Structure formats: structure tokens, C-alpha cells
């Protein structure tokens, strides 16, 4: 079992106090089956789930470039994505 660092938990707690979780209906239900709703802490300004392409284009890549990072290998990028998925899983 992985544990969230206290610093991350603190920031997440502050965020959730300022921006409460929003109930979002997941889009991949089959016709005639019940839809699935989940609570999300990170949403778009419209209260929708954040698409991975939107996140990568408008959040992750600009911050990565601003940090002065240079080109990373595919293996290094996939490790970062894995960490992001793991951190996101803690928010559910």
C-alpha cells in the first residue's frame, strides 16, 4: 500500500476546502445501463472531468517547460504519467 506524503495531504485538504468535490457522470456507460457518478476534486472551470489532453496541453507541459526541463525520453515521460495516475487515484 502506498501512502500520500503529509505535504500533499495538506495541500489537497486546503484545495478541497476551497473547491469542494463535484459529482460528475462518467461518459462511458452503455445504452440502457445505469450511469456511474463519481466525486472529483479536480475539474474544469465548468465542473466537468478534465480530459488528459487538456491537462497535458494547458497544465503539465507549460509548467514542465517553465521549469527549464529539456527533452525527456519516452521511458521518463511514462514514469511521470504513472506517478500522476497514482497521485490521482488517491483523490478518488
PDB file of N, CA, C and O in Angstrom:
ATOM      1  N   UNK A   1       0.843  -1.166   0.000  1.00  0.00           N
ATOM      2  CA  UNK A   1       0.000   0.000   0.000  1.00  0.00           C
ATOM      3  C   UNK A   1       0.893   1.236   0.000  1.00  0.00           C
ATOM      4  O   UNK A   1       1.862   1.316   0.756  1.00  0.00           O
ATOM      5  N   UNK A   2       0.556   2.197  -0.857  1.00  0.00           N
ATOM      6  CA  UNK A   2       1.306   3.448  -0.932  1.00  0.00           C
ATOM      7  C   UNK A   2       0.652   4.488  -0.027  1.00  0.00           C
ATOM      8  O   UNK A   2      -0.558   4.459   0.198  1.00  0.00           O
ATOM      9  N   UNK A   3       1.451   5.386   0.478  1.00  0.00           N
ATOM     10  CA  UNK A   3       0.943   6.438   1.351  1.00  0.00           C
ATOM     11  C   UNK A   3       1.208   7.796   0.726  1.00  0.00           C
ATOM     12  O   UNK A   3       2.211   7.995   0.039  1.00  0.00           O
ATOM     13  N   UNK A   4       0.307   8.720   0.971  1.00  0.00           N
ATOM     14  CA  UNK A   4       0.449  10.071   0.466  1.00  0.00           C
ATOM     15  C   UNK A   4       1.324  10.871   1.440  1.00  0.00           C
ATOM     16  O   UNK A   4       1.104  10.818   2.650  1.00  0.00           O
ATOM     17  N   UNK A   5       2.308  11.606   0.927  1.00  0.00           N
ATOM     18  CA  UNK A   5       3.119  12.436   1.811  1.00  0.00           C
ATOM     19  C   UNK A   5       2.241  13.462   2.542  1.00  0.00           C
ATOM     20  O   UNK A   5       1.242  13.932   1.997  1.00  0.00           O
ATOM     21  N   UNK A   6       2.613  13.794   3.746  1.00  0.00           N
ATOM     22  CA  UNK A   6       1.836  14.747   4.548  1.00  0.00           C
ATOM     23  C   UNK A   6       1.700  16.096   3.847  1.00  0.00           C
ATOM     24  O   UNK A   6       0.660  16.746   3.949  1.00  0.00           O
ATOM     25  N   UNK A   7       2.746  16.521   3.135  1.00  0.00           N
ATOM     26  CA  UNK A   7       2.684  17.809   2.434  1.00  0.00           C
ATOM     27  C   UNK A   7       1.617  17.798   1.341  1.00  0.00           C
ATOM     28  O   UNK A   7       0.923  18.794   1.136  1.00  0.00           O
ATOM     29  N   UNK A   8       1.487  16.663   0.634  1.00  0.00           N
ATOM     30  CA  UNK A   8       0.466  16.536  -0.409  1.00  0.00           C
ATOM     31  C   UNK A   8      -0.921  16.502   0.227  1.00  0.00           C
ATOM     32  O   UNK A   8      -1.847  17.148  -0.263  1.00  0.00           O
ATOM     33  N   UNK A   9      -1.063  15.755   1.308  1.00  0.00           N
ATOM     34  CA  UNK A   9      -2.352  15.677   2.011  1.00  0.00           C
ATOM     35  C   UNK A   9      -2.782  17.061   2.496  1.00  0.00           C
ATOM     36  O   UNK A   9      -3.960  17.412   2.422  1.00  0.00           O
ATOM     37  N   UNK A  10      -1.835  17.835   2.987  1.00  0.00           N
ATOM     38  CA  UNK A  10      -2.138  19.184   3.471  1.00  0.00           C
ATOM     39  C   UNK A  10      -2.663  20.065   2.336  1.00  0.00           C
ATOM     40  O   UNK A  10      -3.687  20.733   2.486  1.00  0.00           O
ATOM     41  N   UNK A  11      -1.962  20.063   1.206  1.00  0.00           N
ATOM     42  CA  UNK A  11      -2.388  20.874   0.061  1.00  0.00           C
ATOM     43  C   UNK A  11      -3.728  20.396  -0.483  1.00  0.00           C
ATOM     44  O   UNK A  11      -4.571  21.209  -0.861  1.00  0.00           O
ATOM     45  N   UNK A  12      -3.927  19.101  -0.524  1.00  0.00           N
ATOM     46  CA  UNK A  12      -5.194  18.543  -1.003  1.00  0.00           C
ATOM     47  C   UNK A  12      -6.347  18.948  -0.085  1.00  0.00           C
ATOM     48  O   UNK A  12      -7.443  19.253  -0.555  1.00  0.00           O
ATOM     49  N   UNK A  13      -6.096  18.949   1.217  1.00  0.00           N
ATOM     50  CA  UNK A  13      -7.115  19.365   2.190  1.00  0.00           C
ATOM     51  C   UNK A  13      -7.478  20.842   1.978  1.00  0.00           C
ATOM     52  O   UNK A  13      -8.654  21.203   1.984  1.00  0.00           O
ATOM     53  N   UNK A  14      -6.458  21.689   1.791  1.00  0.00           N
ATOM     54  CA  UNK A  14      -6.718  23.113   1.543  1.00  0.00           C
ATOM     55  C   UNK A  14      -7.528  23.302   0.259  1.00  0.00           C
ATOM     56  O   UNK A  14      -8.468  24.096   0.221  1.00  0.00           O
ATOM     57  N   UNK A  15      -7.155  22.567  -0.788  1.00  0.00           N
ATOM     58  CA  UNK A  15      -7.863  22.668  -2.064  1.00  0.00           C
ATOM     59  C   UNK A  15      -9.323  22.246  -1.902  1.00  0.00           C
ATOM     60  O   UNK A  15     -10.226  22.919  -2.398  1.00  0.00           O
ATOM     61  N   UNK A  16      -9.551  21.136  -1.209  1.00  0.00           N
ATOM     62  CA  UNK A  16     -10.915  20.617  -1.079  1.00  0.00           C
ATOM     63  C   UNK A  16     -11.790  21.515  -0.207  1.00  0.00           C
ATOM     64  O   UNK A  16     -13.012  21.509  -0.350  1.00  0.00           O
ATOM     65  N   UNK A  17     -11.184  22.283   0.687  1.00  0.00           N
ATOM     66  CA  UNK A  17     -11.964  23.248   1.469  1.00  0.00           C
ATOM     67  C   UNK A  17     -12.397  24.420   0.597  1.00  0.00           C
ATOM     68  O   UNK A  17     -13.519  24.912   0.717  1.00  0.00           O
ATOM     69  N   UNK A  18     -11.512  24.857  -0.268  1.00  0.00           N
ATOM     70  CA  UNK A  18     -11.825  25.986  -1.152  1.00  0.00           C
ATOM     71  C   UNK A  18     -12.694  25.554  -2.333  1.00  0.00           C
ATOM     72  O   UNK A  18     -13.583  26.295  -2.754  1.00  0.00           O
ATOM     73  N   UNK A  19     -12.440  24.362  -2.867  1.00  0.00           N
ATOM     74  CA  UNK A  19     -13.162  23.843  -4.027  1.00  0.00           C
ATOM     75  C   UNK A  19     -13.703  22.455  -3.688  1.00  0.00           C
ATOM     76  O   UNK A  19     -13.012  21.461  -3.913  1.00  0.00           O
ATOM     77  N   UNK A  20     -14.919  22.364  -3.153  1.00  0.00           N
ATOM     78  CA  UNK A  20     -15.479  21.054  -2.789  1.00  0.00           C
ATOM     79  C   UNK A  20     -15.602  20.131  -4.003  1.00  0.00           C
ATOM     80  O   UNK A  20     -15.691  20.592  -5.141  1.00  0.00           O
ATOM     81  N   UNK A  21     -15.604  18.834  -3.744  1.00  0.00           N
ATOM     82  CA  UNK A  21     -15.740  17.837  -4.811  1.00  0.00           C
ATOM     83  C   UNK A  21     -17.046  18.055  -5.571  1.00  0.00           C
ATOM     84  O   UNK A  21     -18.049  18.484  -5.000  1.00  0.00           O
ATOM     85  N   UNK A  22     -17.014  17.753  -6.868  1.00  0.00           N
ATOM     86  CA  UNK A  22     -18.162  17.915  -7.748  1.00  0.00           C
ATOM     87  C   UNK A  22     -18.578  16.533  -8.249  1.00  0.00           C
ATOM     88  O   UNK A  22     -17.735  15.729  -8.646  1.00  0.00           O
ATOM     89  N   UNK A  23     -19.881  16.264  -8.228  1.00  0.00           N
ATOM     90  CA  UNK A  23     -20.355  14.980  -8.749  1.00  0.00           C
ATOM     91  C   UNK A  23     -20.400  15.058 -10.274  1.00  0.00           C
ATOM     92  O   UNK A  23     -21.011  15.963 -10.843  1.00  0.00           O
ATOM     93  N   UNK A  24     -19.743  14.097 -10.926  1.00  0.00           N
ATOM     94  CA  UNK A  24     -19.642  14.053 -12.379  1.00  0.00           C
ATOM     95  C   UNK A  24     -20.114  12.688 -12.865  1.00  0.00           C
ATOM     96  O   UNK A  24     -19.772  11.659 -12.283  1.00  0.00           O
ATOM     97  N   UNK A  25     -20.898  12.691 -13.934  1.00  0.00           N
ATOM     98  CA  UNK A  25     -21.358  11.442 -14.531  1.00  0.00           C
ATOM     99  C   UNK A  25     -20.314  10.971 -15.548  1.00  0.00           C
ATOM    100  O   UNK A  25     -19.937  11.716 -16.452  1.00  0.00           O
ATOM    101  N   UNK A  26     -19.855   9.739 -15.391  1.00  0.00           N
ATOM    102  CA  UNK A  26     -18.848   9.207 -16.304  1.00  0.00           C
ATOM    103  C   UNK A  26     -19.487   8.904 -17.650  1.00  0.00           C
ATOM    104  O   UNK A  26     -20.604   8.390 -17.711  1.00  0.00           O
ATOM    105  N   UNK A  27     -18.776   9.225 -18.736  1.00  0.00           N
ATOM    106  CA  UNK A  27     -19.368   9.149 -20.070  1.00  0.00           C
ATOM    107  C   UNK A  27     -19.338   7.779 -20.746  1.00  0.00           C
ATOM    108  O   UNK A  27     -19.831   7.662 -21.868  1.00  0.00           O
ATOM    109  N   UNK A  28     -18.789   6.749 -20.126  1.00  0.00           N
ATOM    110  CA  UNK A  28     -18.626   5.501 -20.856  1.00  0.00           C
ATOM    111  C   UNK A  28     -19.657   4.433 -20.532  1.00  0.00           C
ATOM    112  O   UNK A  28     -19.389   3.252 -20.750  1.00  0.00           O
ATOM    113  N   UNK A  29     -20.804   4.793 -20.031  1.00  0.00           N
ATOM    114  CA  UNK A  29     -21.871   3.818 -19.787  1.00  0.00           C
ATOM    115  C   UNK A  29     -22.465   3.327 -21.099  1.00  0.00           C
ATOM    116  O   UNK A  29     -22.473   4.058 -22.089  1.00  0.00           O
ATOM    117  N   UNK A  30     -22.952   2.119 -21.113  1.00  0.00           N
ATOM    118  CA  UNK A  30     -23.595   1.566 -22.298  1.00  0.00           C
ATOM    119  C   UNK A  30     -25.066   1.969 -22.306  1.00  0.00           C
ATOM    120  O   UNK A  30     -25.659   2.154 -21.244  1.00  0.00           O
ATOM    121  N   UNK A  31     -25.661   2.109 -23.491  1.00  0.00           N
ATOM    122  CA  UNK A  31     -27.083   2.445 -23.558  1.00  0.00           C
ATOM    123  C   UNK A  31     -27.912   1.416 -22.782  1.00  0.00           C
ATOM    124  O   UNK A  31     -27.698   0.211 -22.912  1.00  0.00           O
ATOM    125  N   UNK A  32     -28.842   1.895 -21.988  1.00  0.00           N
ATOM    126  CA  UNK A  32     -29.705   1.004 -21.231  1.00  0.00           C
ATOM    127  C   UNK A  32     -29.131   0.551 -19.898  1.00  0.00           C
ATOM    128  O   UNK A  32     -29.799  -0.176 -19.161  1.00  0.00           O
ATOM    129  N   UNK A  33     -27.905   0.962 -19.569  1.00  0.00           N
ATOM    130  CA  UNK A  33     -27.306   0.584 -18.279  1.00  0.00           C
ATOM    131  C   UNK A  33     -27.257   1.818 -17.384  1.00  0.00           C
ATOM    132  O   UNK A  33     -27.217   2.944 -17.881  1.00  0.00           O
ATOM    133  N   UNK A  34     -27.260   1.614 -16.078  1.00  0.00           N
ATOM    134  CA  UNK A  34     -27.179   2.773 -15.181  1.00  0.00           C
ATOM    135  C   UNK A  34     -25.861   3.516 -15.376  1.00  0.00           C
ATOM    136  O   UNK A  34     -24.816   2.905 -15.602  1.00  0.00           O
ATOM    137  N   UNK A  35     -25.926   4.836 -15.285  1.00  0.00           N
ATOM    138  CA  UNK A  35     -24.698   5.624 -15.400  1.00  0.00           C
ATOM    139  C   UNK A  35     -23.959   5.585 -14.066  1.00  0.00           C
ATOM    140  O   UNK A  35     -24.540   5.281 -13.025  1.00  0.00           O
ATOM    141  N   UNK A  36     -22.691   5.895 -14.120  1.00  0.00           N
ATOM    142  CA  UNK A  36     -21.860   5.904 -12.918  1.00  0.00           C
ATOM    143  C   UNK A  36     -21.508   7.345 -12.608  1.00  0.00           C
ATOM    144  O   UNK A  36     -21.057   8.087 -13.480  1.00  0.00           O
ATOM    145  N   UNK A  37     -21.716   7.737 -11.361  1.00  0.00           N
ATOM    146  CA  UNK A  37     -21.352   9.087 -10.927  1.00  0.00           C
ATOM    147  C   UNK A  37     -20.252   8.976  -9.869  1.00  0.00           C
ATOM    148  O   UNK A  37     -20.277   8.096  -9.009  1.00  0.00           O
ATOM    149  N   UNK A  38     -19.297   9.887  -9.957  1.00  0.00           N
ATOM    150  CA  UNK A  38     -18.182   9.914  -9.011  1.00  0.00           C
ATOM    151  C   UNK A  38     -17.969  11.340  -8.540  1.00  0.00           C
ATOM    152  O   UNK A  38     -18.427  12.289  -9.176  1.00  0.00           O
ATOM    153  N   UNK A  39     -17.274  11.488  -7.427  1.00  0.00           N
ATOM    154  CA  UNK A  39     -16.902  12.809  -6.931  1.00  0.00           C
ATOM    155  C   UNK A  39     -15.478  13.121  -7.385  1.00  0.00           C
ATOM    156  O   UNK A  39     -14.568  12.318  -7.181  1.00  0.00           O
ATOM    157  N   UNK A  40     -15.290  14.284  -7.998  1.00  0.00           N
ATOM    158  CA  UNK A  40     -13.967  14.706  -8.456  1.00  0.00           C
ATOM    159  C   UNK A  40     -13.536  15.961  -7.724  1.00  0.00           C
ATOM    160  O   UNK A  40     -14.324  16.891  -7.551  1.00  0.00           O
ATOM    161  N   UNK A  41     -12.284  15.987  -7.295  1.00  0.00           N
ATOM    162  CA  UNK A  41     -11.742  17.183  -6.658  1.00  0.00           C
ATOM    163  C   UNK A  41     -11.161  18.146  -7.677  1.00  0.00           C
ATOM    164  O   UNK A  41     -11.155  19.356  -7.452  1.00  0.00           O
ATOM    165  N   UNK A  42     -10.680  17.632  -8.775  1.00  0.00           N
ATOM    166  CA  UNK A  42     -10.095  18.467  -9.816  1.00  0.00           C
ATOM    167  C   UNK A  42     -11.001  18.422 -11.037  1.00  0.00           C
ATOM    168  O   UNK A  42     -11.197  17.365 -11.637  1.00  0.00           O
ATOM    169  N   UNK A  43     -11.552  19.574 -11.400  1.00  0.00           N
ATOM    170  CA  UNK A  43     -12.463  19.659 -12.548  1.00  0.00           C
ATOM    171  C   UNK A  43     -12.090  20.867 -13.392  1.00  0.00           C
ATOM    172  O   UNK A  43     -11.222  21.659 -13.025  1.00  0.00           O
ATOM    173  N   UNK A  44     -12.756  20.990 -14.520  1.00  0.00           N
ATOM    174  CA  UNK A  44     -12.592  22.187 -15.344  1.00  0.00           C
ATOM    175  C   UNK A  44     -13.332  23.336 -14.676  1.00  0.00           C
ATOM    176  O   UNK A  44     -14.026  23.133 -13.679  1.00  0.00           O
ATOM    177  N   UNK A  45     -13.190  24.521 -15.209  1.00  0.00           N
ATOM    178  CA  UNK A  45     -13.918  25.662 -14.638  1.00  0.00           C
ATOM    179  C   UNK A  45     -15.424  25.526 -14.817  1.00  0.00           C
ATOM    180  O   UNK A  45     -16.195  26.262 -14.201  1.00  0.00           O
ATOM    181  N   UNK A  46     -15.848  24.577 -15.666  1.00  0.00           N
ATOM    182  CA  UNK A  46     -17.263  24.328 -15.888  1.00  0.00           C
ATOM    183  C   UNK A  46     -17.791  23.175 -15.036  1.00  0.00           C
ATOM    184  O   UNK A  46     -18.966  22.822 -15.139  1.00  0.00           O
ATOM    185  N   UNK A  47     -16.933  22.581 -14.193  1.00  0.00           N
ATOM    186  CA  UNK A  47     -17.350  21.483 -13.332  1.00  0.00           C
ATOM    187  C   UNK A  47     -17.350  20.126 -14.018  1.00  0.00           C
ATOM    188  O   UNK A  47     -18.004  19.193 -13.552  1.00  0.00           O
ATOM    189  N   UNK A  48     -16.620  20.012 -15.124  1.00  0.00           N
ATOM    190  CA  UNK A  48     -16.515  18.744 -15.850  1.00  0.00           C
ATOM    191  C   UNK A  48     -15.209  18.034 -15.507  1.00  0.00           C
ATOM    192  O   UNK A  48     -14.285  18.633 -14.956  1.00  0.00           O
ATOM    193  N   UNK A  49     -15.153  16.742 -15.845  1.00  0.00           N
ATOM    194  CA  UNK A  49     -13.904  15.998 -15.693  1.00  0.00           C
ATOM    195  C   UNK A  49     -12.860  16.598 -16.636  1.00  0.00           C
ATOM    196  O   UNK A  49     -13.193  17.041 -17.735  1.00  0.00           O
ATOM    197  N   UNK A  50     -11.617  16.609 -16.211  1.00  0.00           N
ATOM    198  CA  UNK A  50     -10.527  17.151 -17.018  1.00  0.00           C
ATOM    199  C   UNK A  50     -10.031  16.067 -17.965  1.00  0.00           C
ATOM    200  O   UNK A  50      -9.619  14.994 -17.524  1.00  0.00           O
ATOM    201  N   UNK A  51     -10.070  16.341 -19.257  1.00  0.00           N
ATOM    202  CA  UNK A  51      -9.571  15.399 -20.260  1.00  0.00           C
ATOM    203  C   UNK A  51      -8.049  15.389 -20.203  1.00  0.00           C
ATOM    204  O   UNK A  51      -7.428  16.428 -19.981  1.00  0.00           O
ATOM    205  N   UNK A  52      -7.453  14.229 -20.402  1.00  0.00           N
ATOM    206  CA  UNK A  52      -5.998  14.109 -20.308  1.00  0.00           C
ATOM    207  C   UNK A  52      -5.302  15.043 -21.294  1.00  0.00           C
ATOM    208  O   UNK A  52      -4.273  15.627 -20.952  1.00  0.00           O
ATOM    209  N   UNK A  53      -5.828  15.200 -22.498  1.00  0.00           N
ATOM    210  CA  UNK A  53      -5.189  16.093 -23.471  1.00  0.00           C
ATOM    211  C   UNK A  53      -5.233  17.542 -23.001  1.00  0.00           C
ATOM    212  O   UNK A  53      -4.271  18.286 -23.191  1.00  0.00           O
ATOM    213  N   UNK A  54      -6.335  17.943 -22.393  1.00  0.00           N
ATOM    214  CA  UNK A  54      -6.453  19.299 -21.857  1.00  0.00           C
ATOM    215  C   UNK A  54      -5.437  19.506 -20.748  1.00  0.00           C
ATOM    216  O   UNK A  54      -4.743  20.522 -20.719  1.00  0.00           O
ATOM    217  N   UNK A  55      -5.348  18.554 -19.840  1.00  0.00           N
ATOM    218  CA  UNK A  55      -4.404  18.651 -18.723  1.00  0.00           C
ATOM    219  C   UNK A  55      -2.967  18.743 -19.237  1.00  0.00           C
ATOM    220  O   UNK A  55      -2.199  19.604 -18.808  1.00  0.00           O
ATOM    221  N   UNK A  56      -2.618  17.857 -20.149  1.00  0.00           N
ATOM    222  CA  UNK A  56      -1.250  17.845 -20.669  1.00  0.00           C
ATOM    223  C   UNK A  56      -0.914  19.146 -21.394  1.00  0.00           C
ATOM    224  O   UNK A  56       0.181  19.683 -21.226  1.00  0.00           O
ATOM    225  N   UNK A  57      -1.849  19.657 -22.200  1.00  0.00           N
ATOM    226  CA  UNK A  57      -1.601  20.840 -23.017  1.00  0.00           C
ATOM    227  C   UNK A  57      -1.552  22.120 -22.200  1.00  0.00           C
ATOM    228  O   UNK A  57      -0.676  22.959 -22.408  1.00  0.00           O
ATOM    229  N   UNK A  58      -2.492  22.273 -21.267  1.00  0.00           N
ATOM    230  CA  UNK A  58      -2.639  23.556 -20.576  1.00  0.00           C
ATOM    231  C   UNK A  58      -2.073  23.598 -19.160  1.00  0.00           C
ATOM    232  O   UNK A  58      -1.939  24.682 -18.593  1.00  0.00           O
ATOM    233  N   UNK A  59      -1.739  22.461 -18.580  1.00  0.00           N
ATOM    234  CA  UNK A  59      -1.220  22.455 -17.212  1.00  0.00           C
ATOM    235  C   UNK A  59       0.173  21.841 -17.163  1.00  0.00           C
ATOM    236  O   UNK A  59       1.142  22.510 -16.802  1.00  0.00           O
ATOM    237  N   UNK A  60       0.266  20.590 -17.521  1.00  0.00           N
ATOM    238  CA  UNK A  60       1.515  19.855 -17.330  1.00  0.00           C
ATOM    239  C   UNK A  60       2.662  20.365 -18.202  1.00  0.00           C
ATOM    240  O   UNK A  60       3.740  20.664 -17.688  1.00  0.00           O
ATOM    241  N   UNK A  61       2.441  20.467 -19.518  1.00  0.00           N
ATOM    242  CA  UNK A  61       3.524  20.852 -20.416  1.00  0.00           C
ATOM    243  C   UNK A  61       4.027  22.276 -20.152  1.00  0.00           C
ATOM    244  O   UNK A  61       5.241  22.471 -20.089  1.00  0.00           O
ATOM    245  N   UNK A  62       3.145  23.292 -19.994  1.00  0.00           N
ATOM    246  CA  UNK A  62       3.668  24.633 -19.719  1.00  0.00           C
ATOM    247  C   UNK A  62       4.492  24.697 -18.434  1.00  0.00           C
ATOM    248  O   UNK A  62       5.504  25.396 -18.383  1.00  0.00           O
ATOM    249  N   UNK A  63       4.070  23.976 -17.400  1.00  0.00           N
ATOM    250  CA  UNK A  63       4.835  24.006 -16.154  1.00  0.00           C
ATOM    251  C   UNK A  63       6.163  23.264 -16.305  1.00  0.00           C
ATOM    252  O   UNK A  63       7.178  23.662 -15.733  1.00  0.00           O
ATOM    253  N   UNK A  64       6.139  22.195 -17.073  1.00  0.00           N
ATOM    254  CA  UNK A  64       7.350  21.440 -17.336  1.00  0.00           C
ATOM    255  C   UNK A  64       8.353  22.309 -18.097  1.00  0.00           C
ATOM    256  O   UNK A  64       9.537  22.335 -17.759  1.00  0.00           O
ATOM    257  N   UNK A  65       7.881  23.019 -19.124  1.00  0.00           N
ATOM    258  CA  UNK A  65       8.765  23.887 -19.901  1.00  0.00           C
ATOM    259  C   UNK A  65       9.258  25.062 -19.063  1.00  0.00           C
ATOM    260  O   UNK A  65      10.419  25.456 -19.174  1.00  0.00           O
ATOM    261  N   UNK A  66       8.386  25.625 -18.224  1.00  0.00           N
ATOM    262  CA  UNK A  66       8.776  26.752 -17.368  1.00  0.00           C
ATOM    263  C   UNK A  66       9.843  26.355 -16.353  1.00  0.00           C
ATOM    264  O   UNK A  66      10.606  27.198 -15.882  1.00  0.00           O
ATOM    265  N   UNK A  67       9.891  25.070 -16.021  1.00  0.00           N
ATOM    266  CA  UNK A  67      10.884  24.610 -15.049  1.00  0.00           C
ATOM    267  C   UNK A  67      12.283  24.518 -15.655  1.00  0.00           C
ATOM    268  O   UNK A  67      13.264  24.294 -14.946  1.00  0.00           O
ATOM    269  N   UNK A  68      12.361  24.695 -16.979  1.00  0.00           N
ATOM    270  CA  UNK A  68      13.650  24.622 -17.646  1.00  0.00           C
ATOM    271  C   UNK A  68      14.055  23.216 -18.042  1.00  0.00           C
ATOM    272  O   UNK A  68      15.196  22.989 -18.444  1.00  0.00           O
ATOM    273  N   UNK A  69      13.128  22.267 -17.934  1.00  0.00           N
ATOM    274  CA  UNK A  69      13.423  20.882 -18.304  1.00  0.00           C
ATOM    275  C   UNK A  69      13.636  20.778 -19.797  1.00  0.00           C
ATOM    276  O   UNK A  69      13.024  21.499 -20.585  1.00  0.00           O
ATOM    277  N   UNK A  70      14.512  19.871 -20.170  1.00  0.00           N
ATOM    278  CA  UNK A  70      14.745  19.624 -21.583  1.00  0.00           C
ATOM    279  C   UNK A  70      13.993  18.362 -21.986  1.00  0.00           C
ATOM    280  O   UNK A  70      13.249  17.789 -21.190  1.00  0.00           O
ATOM    281  N   UNK A  71      14.192  17.941 -23.215  1.00  0.00           N
ATOM    282  CA  UNK A  71      13.511  16.752 -23.733  1.00  0.00           C
ATOM    283  C   UNK A  71      13.747  15.552 -22.819  1.00  0.00           C
ATOM    284  O   UNK A  71      14.866  15.316 -22.363  1.00  0.00           O
ATOM    285  N   UNK A  72      12.688  14.804 -22.561  1.00  0.00           N
ATOM    286  CA  UNK A  72      12.805  13.580 -21.755  1.00  0.00           C
ATOM    287  C   UNK A  72      12.493  12.383 -22.636  1.00  0.00           C
ATOM    288  O   UNK A  72      11.735  12.485 -23.601  1.00  0.00           O
ATOM    289  N   UNK A  73      13.079  11.263 -22.298  1.00  0.00           N
ATOM    290  CA  UNK A  73      12.821  10.053 -23.062  1.00  0.00           C
ATOM    291  C   UNK A  73      11.402   9.567 -22.812  1.00  0.00           C
ATOM    292  O   UNK A  73      10.769   9.960 -21.832  1.00  0.00           O
ATOM    293  N   UNK A  74      10.904   8.712 -23.698  1.00  0.00           N
ATOM    294  CA  UNK A  74       9.568   8.145 -23.540  1.00  0.00           C
ATOM    295  C   UNK A  74       9.461   7.409 -22.201  1.00  0.00           C
ATOM    296  O   UNK A  74       8.435   7.480 -21.525  1.00  0.00           O
ATOM    297  N   UNK A  75      10.526   6.707 -21.829  1.00  0.00           N
ATOM    298  CA  UNK A  75      10.516   5.969 -20.560  1.00  0.00           C
ATOM    299  C   UNK A  75      10.370   6.927 -19.375  1.00  0.00           C
ATOM    300  O   UNK A  75       9.612   6.656 -18.443  1.00  0.00           O
ATOM    301  N   UNK A  76      11.096   8.046 -19.413  1.00  0.00           N
ATOM    302  CA  UNK A  76      10.986   9.033 -18.340  1.00  0.00           C
ATOM    303  C   UNK A  76       9.590   9.653 -18.293  1.00  0.00           C
ATOM    304  O   UNK A  76       9.037   9.870 -17.215  1.00  0.00           O
ATOM    305  N   UNK A  77       9.021   9.938 -19.474  1.00  0.00           N
ATOM    306  CA  UNK A  77       7.667  10.509 -19.522  1.00  0.00           C
ATOM    307  C   UNK A  77       6.649   9.531 -18.969  1.00  0.00           C
ATOM    308  O   UNK A  77       5.738   9.939 -18.248  1.00  0.00           O
ATOM    309  N   UNK A  78       6.779   8.244 -19.289  1.00  0.00           N
ATOM    310  CA  UNK A  78       5.803   7.268 -18.814  1.00  0.00           C
ATOM    311  C   UNK A  78       5.896   7.106 -17.297  1.00  0.00           C
ATOM    312  O   UNK A  78       4.885   6.863 -16.638  1.00  0.00           O
ATOM    313  N   UNK A  79       7.091   7.238 -16.746  1.00  0.00           N
ATOM    314  CA  UNK A  79       7.229   7.168 -15.284  1.00  0.00           C
ATOM    315  C   UNK A  79       6.490   8.324 -14.632  1.00  0.00           C
ATOM    316  O   UNK A  79       5.823   8.141 -13.614  1.00  0.00           O
ATOM    317  N   UNK A  80       6.603   9.522 -15.216  1.00  0.00           N
ATOM    318  CA  UNK A  80       5.896  10.682 -14.687  1.00  0.00           C
ATOM    319  C   UNK A  80       4.397  10.491 -14.774  1.00  0.00           C
ATOM    320  O   UNK A  80       3.675  10.856 -13.846  1.00  0.00           O
ATOM    321  N   UNK A  81       3.913   9.924 -15.869  1.00  0.00           N
ATOM    322  CA  UNK A  81       2.485   9.677 -16.029  1.00  0.00           C
ATOM    323  C   UNK A  81       2.007   8.677 -14.999  1.00  0.00           C
ATOM    324  O   UNK A  81       0.904   8.810 -14.469  1.00  0.00           O
ATOM    325  N   UNK A  82       2.820   7.680 -14.711  1.00  0.00           N
ATOM    326  CA  UNK A  82       2.458   6.688 -13.707  1.00  0.00           C
ATOM    327  C   UNK A  82       2.326   7.323 -12.340  1.00  0.00           C
ATOM    328  O   UNK A  82       1.419   6.989 -11.577  1.00  0.00           O
ATOM    329  N   UNK A  83       3.230   8.239 -12.028  1.00  0.00           N
ATOM    330  CA  UNK A  83       3.149   8.940 -10.747  1.00  0.00           C
ATOM    331  C   UNK A  83       1.889   9.796 -10.687  1.00  0.00           C
ATOM    332  O   UNK A  83       1.224   9.871  -9.654  1.00  0.00           O
ATOM    333  N   UNK A  84       1.568  10.445 -11.818  1.00  0.00           N
ATOM    334  CA  UNK A  84       0.366  11.270 -11.856  1.00  0.00           C
ATOM    335  C   UNK A  84      -0.876  10.410 -11.657  1.00  0.00           C
ATOM    336  O   UNK A  84      -1.780  10.791 -10.914  1.00  0.00           O
ATOM    337  N   UNK A  85      -0.929   9.249 -12.319  1.00  0.00           N
ATOM    338  CA  UNK A  85      -2.085   8.356 -12.148  1.00  0.00           C
ATOM    339  C   UNK A  85      -2.188   7.881 -10.709  1.00  0.00           C
ATOM    340  O   UNK A  85      -3.288   7.799 -10.163  1.00  0.00           O
ATOM    341  N   UNK A  86      -1.058   7.567 -10.086  1.00  0.00           N
ATOM    342  CA  UNK A  86      -1.072   7.109  -8.700  1.00  0.00           C
ATOM    343  C   UNK A  86      -1.563   8.217  -7.780  1.00  0.00           C
ATOM    344  O   UNK A  86      -2.396   7.974  -6.907  1.00  0.00           O
ATOM    345  N   UNK A  87      -1.055   9.428  -7.969  1.00  0.00           N
ATOM    346  CA  UNK A  87      -1.492  10.550  -7.132  1.00  0.00           C
ATOM    347  C   UNK A  87      -2.976  10.817  -7.333  1.00  0.00           C
ATOM    348  O   UNK A  87      -3.692  11.095  -6.371  1.00  0.00           O
ATOM    349  N   UNK A  88      -3.445  10.736  -8.575  1.00  0.00           N
ATOM    350  CA  UNK A  88      -4.862  10.964  -8.860  1.00  0.00           C
ATOM    351  C   UNK A  88      -5.721   9.908  -8.212  1.00  0.00           C
ATOM    352  O   UNK A  88      -6.820  10.209  -7.748  1.00  0.00           O
ATOM    353  N   UNK A  89      -5.246   8.668  -8.167  1.00  0.00           N
ATOM    354  CA  UNK A  89      -6.027   7.590  -7.563  1.00  0.00           C
ATOM    355  C   UNK A  89      -6.288   7.864  -6.086  1.00  0.00           C
ATOM    356  O   UNK A  89      -7.322   7.459  -5.555  1.00  0.00           O
ATOM    357  N   UNK A  90      -5.356   8.551  -5.418  1.00  0.00           N
ATOM    358  CA  UNK A  90      -5.556   8.877  -4.002  1.00  0.00           C
ATOM    359  C   UNK A  90      -6.693   9.859  -3.804  1.00  0.00           C
ATOM    360  O   UNK A  90      -7.266   9.937  -2.718  1.00  0.00           O
ATOM    361  N   UNK A  91      -7.028  10.619  -4.858  1.00  0.00           N
ATOM    362  CA  UNK A  91      -8.069  11.625  -4.734  1.00  0.00           C
ATOM    363  C   UNK A  91      -9.462  11.045  -4.860  1.00  0.00           C
ATOM    364  O   UNK A  91     -10.447  11.724  -4.573  1.00  0.00           O
ATOM    365  N   UNK A  92      -9.552   9.802  -5.284  1.00  0.00           N
ATOM    366  CA  UNK A  92     -10.878   9.206  -5.501  1.00  0.00           C
ATOM    367  C   UNK A  92     -11.463   8.682  -4.200  1.00  0.00           C
ATOM    368  O   UNK A  92     -12.572   8.149  -4.193  1.00  0.00           O
TER     369      UNK A  92
END
